[in-house]
Amino acid sequence: MKKIFKVIILVISIIFITACGSEDMEKGITVSSKVDTTNKNGTLLCSRSAEAQNNAQASFIYEINYKNGYITKLHSKEEITSSSDEVLDTYEDAYKNIFKAYANLKYYDNNISRTKTSVISDTTIDYTKVDTEKLKELEGQEDSMIKNGKVLLKDWLTFAETFGTTCIEK
């Protein structure tokens, strides 16, 4: 009987400790760089829009998975909309040239697609698997948000907010 009681206490203790480890953020709340995400886990949905060059419109949507305040996976979808084929050609070529450098980097996936009125760049970076040293080389060492092989969510949010990006917890 004492053994069963000890096992029950042990199981309850493990459940309690696990539940108190890392907290999930509350659904629907706005998350900014001022929110402490150090011990939080979750998924953010972020967006912004802007007017691009030559009267084109740009919309940016980001889905960010994070754990203990670090980004684990970032999925971005950038869409440039215009009625001008010439403008769309320019953006499509620019995206293709930018992402050539990342073509052989595993866990950094990019797809560029085109419709009649838009160019879409769809990128997924798995920060838990990507070679972050190689990524830093490609992006530039001095401006990199990668520190010790990880990207702090707070750093990304601070950067994104300078462009008007807003985020909510999914």
C-alpha positions as CSV (number, residue, x, y, z in Angstrom):
1,M,0.0,0.0,0.0
2,K,2.8,2.4,0.8
3,K,4.5,1.6,-2.5
4,I,1.4,2.5,-4.4
5,F,1.0,5.7,-2.5
6,K,4.6,6.6,-3.3
7,V,4.1,5.8,-7.0
8,I,1.0,8.0,-7.1
9,I,2.8,10.9,-5.4
10,L,5.7,10.5,-7.9
11,V,3.4,10.5,-10.9
12,I,1.5,13.6,-9.6
13,S,4.8,15.3,-9.0
14,I,6.1,14.6,-12.5
15,I,2.8,15.9,-14.0
16,F,3.0,19.0,-11.9
17,I,6.6,19.7,-12.8
18,T,6.0,19.1,-16.5
19,A,3.0,21.4,-16.5
20,C,4.9,24.2,-14.9
21,G,7.9,24.0,-17.2
22,S,7.1,26.0,-20.2
23,E,3.9,27.9,-20.6
24,D,1.9,28.4,-23.7
25,M,0.7,31.9,-24.6
26,E,-3.0,32.7,-24.5
27,K,-4.8,32.4,-27.9
28,G,-5.6,35.7,-29.6
29,I,-3.4,38.0,-27.6
30,T,-1.2,40.5,-29.3
31,V,2.5,39.7,-28.8
32,S,5.2,42.3,-29.2
33,S,8.9,42.6,-28.4
34,K,7.9,43.9,-25.0
35,V,6.2,40.6,-24.0
36,D,8.5,38.2,-22.1
37,T,8.5,35.0,-24.1
38,T,11.5,33.5,-22.4
39,N,9.6,30.5,-21.0
40,K,6.8,30.4,-23.4
41,N,5.8,28.1,-26.3
42,G,3.4,28.7,-29.1
43,T,2.8,30.0,-32.6
44,L,2.5,33.6,-33.8
45,L,0.6,34.8,-36.8
46,C,2.2,38.1,-38.0
47,S,1.4,40.4,-40.9
48,R,2.1,43.7,-42.5
49,S,1.3,45.4,-45.8
50,A,3.0,48.1,-47.7
51,E,3.1,50.0,-50.9
52,A,5.9,48.6,-53.1
53,Q,7.7,50.4,-55.9
54,N,5.9,51.2,-59.1
55,N,2.4,51.2,-57.5
56,A,2.6,47.6,-56.5
57,Q,1.1,46.3,-53.3
58,A,3.0,44.1,-50.9
59,S,1.6,41.8,-48.2
60,F,3.6,39.8,-45.8
61,I,2.3,36.9,-43.6
62,Y,4.5,35.1,-41.1
63,E,3.8,32.1,-39.0
64,I,6.4,31.6,-36.3
65,N,6.7,28.5,-34.1
66,Y,8.7,29.2,-30.9
67,K,9.8,27.4,-27.8
68,N,11.3,28.9,-24.7
69,G,11.5,32.3,-26.4
70,Y,13.4,31.0,-29.4
71,I,12.1,30.6,-33.0
72,T,12.0,27.0,-34.0
73,K,10.3,27.4,-37.4
74,L,9.5,30.5,-39.5
75,H,7.2,30.4,-42.5
76,S,6.8,33.5,-44.5
77,K,4.6,34.3,-47.5
78,E,5.3,37.5,-49.3
79,E,3.0,38.6,-52.1
80,I,3.5,41.4,-54.5
81,T,0.4,42.4,-56.4
82,S,0.4,44.6,-59.6
83,S,-1.5,44.9,-62.8
84,S,1.8,45.4,-64.7
85,D,3.6,42.4,-66.1
86,E,6.8,44.4,-66.2
87,V,6.6,45.2,-62.5
88,L,5.8,41.5,-61.7
89,D,8.7,40.4,-63.9
90,T,11.1,42.7,-61.9
91,Y,9.9,41.3,-58.5
92,E,10.0,37.7,-59.7
93,D,13.5,38.1,-61.0
94,A,14.6,39.8,-57.8
95,Y,13.2,37.0,-55.6
96,K,14.8,34.3,-57.8
97,N,18.2,36.0,-57.6
98,I,17.9,36.5,-53.8
99,F,17.0,32.9,-53.1
100,K,19.6,31.3,-55.5
101,A,22.1,31.6,-52.6
102,Y,20.0,29.5,-50.3
103,A,19.2,26.7,-52.9
104,N,21.6,24.1,-51.4
105,L,20.9,25.0,-47.7
106,K,18.9,22.1,-46.2
107,Y,15.9,23.1,-44.1
108,Y,15.7,26.5,-45.8
109,D,13.0,26.0,-48.4
110,N,11.7,28.7,-50.8
111,N,9.2,28.5,-53.6
112,I,8.4,31.4,-56.0
113,S,5.2,31.3,-57.9
114,R,3.4,33.7,-60.2
115,T,-0.2,34.4,-61.0
116,K,-1.7,36.9,-63.5
117,T,-1.6,39.7,-60.9
118,S,1.0,38.6,-58.3
119,V,4.4,37.1,-57.4
120,I,4.5,35.0,-54.3
121,S,7.6,34.0,-52.3
122,D,6.9,31.2,-49.9
123,T,9.8,30.4,-47.5
124,T,10.1,28.0,-44.5
125,I,13.2,27.9,-42.3
126,D,13.5,25.2,-39.7
127,Y,15.9,26.8,-37.2
128,T,16.2,23.5,-35.2
129,K,17.8,21.8,-38.2
130,V,19.2,24.4,-40.6
131,D,23.0,25.0,-40.6
132,T,22.9,28.4,-38.8
133,E,26.6,29.1,-39.4
134,K,26.1,28.7,-43.1
135,L,22.9,30.8,-42.9
136,K,24.9,33.6,-41.1
137,E,27.5,33.5,-43.9
138,L,24.8,33.9,-46.5
139,E,22.9,36.7,-44.7
140,G,25.9,38.6,-43.3
141,Q,27.6,38.1,-40.0
142,E,27.2,41.6,-38.5
143,D,23.5,42.0,-39.0
144,S,22.5,38.4,-38.1
145,M,19.9,37.7,-35.5
146,I,21.4,34.2,-35.0
147,K,23.3,34.0,-31.7
148,N,24.7,30.7,-30.5
149,G,22.9,28.9,-33.3
150,K,19.5,30.3,-32.3
151,V,17.1,33.2,-33.1
152,L,15.6,34.9,-30.1
153,L,11.9,35.6,-30.8
154,K,12.3,39.0,-29.1
155,D,15.0,40.0,-31.5
156,W,12.9,39.0,-34.5
157,L,9.9,40.9,-33.1
158,T,11.9,44.1,-32.5
159,F,13.2,44.0,-36.1
160,A,9.8,43.2,-37.6
161,E,8.0,46.0,-35.6
162,T,10.2,48.6,-37.2
163,F,8.4,47.8,-40.5
164,G,4.9,47.8,-38.9
165,T,4.5,44.1,-38.4
166,T,1.9,43.0,-35.8
167,C,1.6,39.6,-34.3
168,I,-1.1,37.6,-32.4
169,E,-0.9,34.2,-30.7
170,K,-2.5,31.5,-32.8
